[in-house]
Amino acid sequence: MASTSETGHDKNVANFENLISFCVGYGAAYNPSKNSLKVPQLQTQSASCKLNIVSVTNSKIAFNNATNLRMVVFAIKKLATRLVSALDVTNASKELVKDAKTVNAKIQGGGKLTKADAGKNSKAIDPNAPVIDTPKTISNSQLSYSNIIEHFAKLIAILSTEPTYVPNENDLKIVTLNAQLTNLKNANTAVINAYTTYSNSLIARNLSLYNPTNGLCATAKEVKAYVKSVFGATSPQYKQVSGIEFKIIK
């Protein structure tokens, strides 16, 4: 279900289309001198706002998908524990095993990485949900995932120094672990990039609808004022458009 605010964005565009329809219906009587209030420009503005709303929905879905994939890729706690156990049954020194256990403890103690770590709340993902992400939350999230990457890289480095660490299990081999490390980095970068795209799409949408100078809502207000000036405040034409609602959503 779309959130109240996202429904409001769509409602503003729908109401703008109603407003345009009335202007078209006035025929030659609707003839503003201001170019941005002419019907073709109003139609172009409406189409642009629609595209920006769609862009937000699509980029939010892409952000959610990248976040979900990252959660799957970062499920390495059990693997990290297995790696320490595998090292423990080699000829590695007690000191080296202790170092590996210390790093593993950091991986295990990194907390549960959830969707909330991507800057979202704990509610189910809704691609139309209003943004509650903050730069601080996103930054903290990236630090959490970056730390896991750092710790896992250290664990691989420790294992690589032990010549007797030659497991037969493919998922425990150094070459496989390095590939896993690359996957972690790529998954994290994908979320960062997806969030940037999503954030920029929000800015573009909000500017197109709510810029106080030339946003959709500001234009609608000017159109109403023009209709009032042409037909009069008590005219049936002005009554048609005066009640069309446009809400500024922040």
Contacts in CASP RR format, 6 or more apart in sequence:
PFRMAT RR
TARGET T0000
AUTHOR 0000-0000-0000
METHOD contacts of the structure
MODEL  1
MASTSETGHDKNVANFENLISFCVGYGAAYNPSKNSLKVPQLQTQSASCK
LNIVSVTNSKIAFNNATNLRMVVFAIKKLATRLVSALDVTNASKELVKDA
KTVNAKIQGGGKLTKADAGKNSKAIDPNAPVIDTPKTISNSQLSYSNIIE
HFAKLIAILSTEPTYVPNENDLKIVTLNAQLTNLKNANTAVINAYTTYSN
SLIARNLSLYNPTNGLCATAKEVKAYVKSVFGATSPQYKQVSGIEFKIIK
1 126 0 8 1.000
2 10 0 8 1.000
2 126 0 8 1.000
2 128 0 8 1.000
3 126 0 8 1.000
3 128 0 8 1.000
3 129 0 8 1.000
3 130 0 8 1.000
4 130 0 8 1.000
5 130 0 8 1.000
5 249 0 8 1.000
6 128 0 8 1.000
6 129 0 8 1.000
6 130 0 8 1.000
8 247 0 8 1.000
8 249 0 8 1.000
9 53 0 8 1.000
9 205 0 8 1.000
9 209 0 8 1.000
9 249 0 8 1.000
10 53 0 8 1.000
11 245 0 8 1.000
11 247 0 8 1.000
12 49 0 8 1.000
12 209 0 8 1.000
12 216 0 8 1.000
12 217 0 8 1.000
12 246 0 8 1.000
12 247 0 8 1.000
12 249 0 8 1.000
13 46 0 8 1.000
13 49 0 8 1.000
13 50 0 8 1.000
13 53 0 8 1.000
13 209 0 8 1.000
13 216 0 8 1.000
15 220 0 8 1.000
15 244 0 8 1.000
15 245 0 8 1.000
15 246 0 8 1.000
16 42 0 8 1.000
16 45 0 8 1.000
16 46 0 8 1.000
16 49 0 8 1.000
16 216 0 8 1.000
16 219 0 8 1.000
16 220 0 8 1.000
16 246 0 8 1.000
17 46 0 8 1.000
18 244 0 8 1.000
19 42 0 8 1.000
19 220 0 8 1.000
19 223 0 8 1.000
19 224 0 8 1.000
19 241 0 8 1.000
19 244 0 8 1.000
20 39 0 8 1.000
20 42 0 8 1.000
20 43 0 8 1.000
20 46 0 8 1.000
22 227 0 8 1.000
22 237 0 8 1.000
22 240 0 8 1.000
22 241 0 8 1.000
23 30 0 8 1.000
23 39 0 8 1.000
23 42 0 8 1.000
23 223 0 8 1.000
23 227 0 8 1.000
24 30 0 8 1.000
24 39 0 8 1.000
26 227 0 8 1.000
26 230 0 8 1.000
26 237 0 8 1.000
29 230 0 8 1.000
29 231 0 8 1.000
30 39 0 8 1.000
30 226 0 8 1.000
30 227 0 8 1.000
30 230 0 8 1.000
32 38 0 8 1.000
32 223 0 8 1.000
32 226 0 8 1.000
34 222 0 8 1.000
34 226 0 8 1.000
35 41 0 8 1.000
36 42 0 8 1.000
36 45 0 8 1.000
36 214 0 8 1.000
36 219 0 8 1.000
36 222 0 8 1.000
37 219 0 8 1.000
37 222 0 8 1.000
37 223 0 8 1.000
37 226 0 8 1.000
42 219 0 8 1.000
42 223 0 8 1.000
45 208 0 8 1.000
45 215 0 8 1.000
45 216 0 8 1.000
45 219 0 8 1.000
46 216 0 8 1.000
48 208 0 8 1.000
49 205 0 8 1.000
49 208 0 8 1.000
49 209 0 8 1.000
49 216 0 8 1.000
52 201 0 8 1.000
52 204 0 8 1.000
52 205 0 8 1.000
52 208 0 8 1.000
52 209 0 8 1.000
53 205 0 8 1.000
55 201 0 8 1.000
55 204 0 8 1.000
55 205 0 8 1.000
56 198 0 8 1.000
56 201 0 8 1.000
56 202 0 8 1.000
56 205 0 8 1.000
57 127 0 8 1.000
57 128 0 8 1.000
58 201 0 8 1.000
59 194 0 8 1.000
59 197 0 8 1.000
59 198 0 8 1.000
59 200 0 8 1.000
59 201 0 8 1.000
60 127 0 8 1.000
60 128 0 8 1.000
60 129 0 8 1.000
60 198 0 8 1.000
60 201 0 8 1.000
61 127 0 8 1.000
62 194 0 8 1.000
62 197 0 8 1.000
62 198 0 8 1.000
63 118 0 8 1.000
63 191 0 8 1.000
63 194 0 8 1.000
63 195 0 8 1.000
63 197 0 8 1.000
63 198 0 8 1.000
64 125 0 8 1.000
64 127 0 8 1.000
65 194 0 8 1.000
66 187 0 8 1.000
66 190 0 8 1.000
66 191 0 8 1.000
66 193 0 8 1.000
66 194 0 8 1.000
67 115 0 8 1.000
67 118 0 8 1.000
67 120 0 8 1.000
67 191 0 8 1.000
67 194 0 8 1.000
68 115 0 8 1.000
68 125 0 8 1.000
69 187 0 8 1.000
69 190 0 8 1.000
70 118 0 8 1.000
70 145 0 8 1.000
70 187 0 8 1.000
70 188 0 8 1.000
70 190 0 8 1.000
70 191 0 8 1.000
71 113 0 8 1.000
71 114 0 8 1.000
71 115 0 8 1.000
73 183 0 8 1.000
73 184 0 8 1.000
73 187 0 8 1.000
74 113 0 8 1.000
74 145 0 8 1.000
74 148 0 8 1.000
74 184 0 8 1.000
74 187 0 8 1.000
76 107 0 8 1.000
76 148 0 8 1.000
76 152 0 8 1.000
76 180 0 8 1.000
76 184 0 8 1.000
77 107 0 8 1.000
77 108 0 8 1.000
79 171 0 8 1.000
79 180 0 8 1.000
80 103 0 8 1.000
80 104 0 8 1.000
80 107 0 8 1.000
80 108 0 8 1.000
80 152 0 8 1.000
80 155 0 8 1.000
81 104 0 8 1.000
81 108 0 8 1.000
82 172 0 8 1.000
83 100 0 8 1.000
83 104 0 8 1.000
83 155 0 8 1.000
83 159 0 8 1.000
83 172 0 8 1.000
83 177 0 8 1.000
84 97 0 8 1.000
84 100 0 8 1.000
84 101 0 8 1.000
84 104 0 8 1.000
84 155 0 8 1.000
86 165 0 8 1.000
86 167 0 8 1.000
86 169 0 8 1.000
86 172 0 8 1.000
87 96 0 8 1.000
87 97 0 8 1.000
87 100 0 8 1.000
87 158 0 8 1.000
87 159 0 8 1.000
87 162 0 8 1.000
87 165 0 8 1.000
88 97 0 8 1.000
90 162 0 8 1.000
90 164 0 8 1.000
90 165 0 8 1.000
91 162 0 8 1.000
91 164 0 8 1.000
92 162 0 8 1.000
92 164 0 8 1.000
92 165 0 8 1.000
96 158 0 8 1.000
96 161 0 8 1.000
96 162 0 8 1.000
99 158 0 8 1.000
100 155 0 8 1.000
100 158 0 8 1.000
100 159 0 8 1.000
103 151 0 8 1.000
103 154 0 8 1.000
103 155 0 8 1.000
103 158 0 8 1.000
104 155 0 8 1.000
106 147 0 8 1.000
106 151 0 8 1.000
107 148 0 8 1.000
107 151 0 8 1.000
107 152 0 8 1.000
107 155 0 8 1.000
110 144 0 8 1.000
110 147 0 8 1.000
110 148 0 8 1.000
111 144 0 8 1.000
113 144 0 8 1.000
113 145 0 8 1.000
113 148 0 8 1.000
114 122 0 8 1.000
115 122 0 8 1.000
115 125 0 8 1.000
116 122 0 8 1.000
117 140 0 8 1.000
117 141 0 8 1.000
117 144 0 8 1.000
117 145 0 8 1.000
118 138 0 8 1.000
118 141 0 8 1.000
118 191 0 8 1.000
118 195 0 8 1.000
119 132 0 8 1.000
119 133 0 8 1.000
119 134 0 8 1.000
119 137 0 8 1.000
119 138 0 8 1.000
119 141 0 8 1.000
120 132 0 8 1.000
120 133 0 8 1.000
121 132 0 8 1.000
123 129 0 8 1.000
131 202 0 8 1.000
133 195 0 8 1.000
133 199 0 8 1.000
138 195 0 8 1.000
142 188 0 8 1.000
142 192 0 8 1.000
145 184 0 8 1.000
145 188 0 8 1.000
145 191 0 8 1.000
146 188 0 8 1.000
148 184 0 8 1.000
149 181 0 8 1.000
149 184 0 8 1.000
149 185 0 8 1.000
149 188 0 8 1.000
152 177 0 8 1.000
152 180 0 8 1.000
152 181 0 8 1.000
152 184 0 8 1.000
153 181 0 8 1.000
156 174 0 8 1.000
156 177 0 8 1.000
156 178 0 8 1.000
156 181 0 8 1.000
159 165 0 8 1.000
159 174 0 8 1.000
159 177 0 8 1.000
160 174 0 8 1.000
165 174 0 8 1.000
167 173 0 8 1.000
170 176 0 8 1.000
207 215 0 8 1.000
208 215 0 8 1.000
208 216 0 8 1.000
209 215 0 8 1.000
209 216 0 8 1.000
209 217 0 8 1.000
209 249 0 8 1.000
210 216 0 8 1.000
210 217 0 8 1.000
210 218 0 8 1.000
210 248 0 8 1.000
210 249 0 8 1.000
210 250 0 8 1.000
211 218 0 8 1.000
212 218 0 8 1.000
216 246 0 8 1.000
217 246 0 8 1.000
217 247 0 8 1.000
217 248 0 8 1.000
220 244 0 8 1.000
220 246 0 8 1.000
221 246 0 8 1.000
223 241 0 8 1.000
224 238 0 8 1.000
224 241 0 8 1.000
224 242 0 8 1.000
224 244 0 8 1.000
227 237 0 8 1.000
227 238 0 8 1.000
227 241 0 8 1.000
228 235 0 8 1.000
228 238 0 8 1.000
228 242 0 8 1.000
230 237 0 8 1.000
231 237 0 8 1.000
231 238 0 8 1.000
232 238 0 8 1.000
END
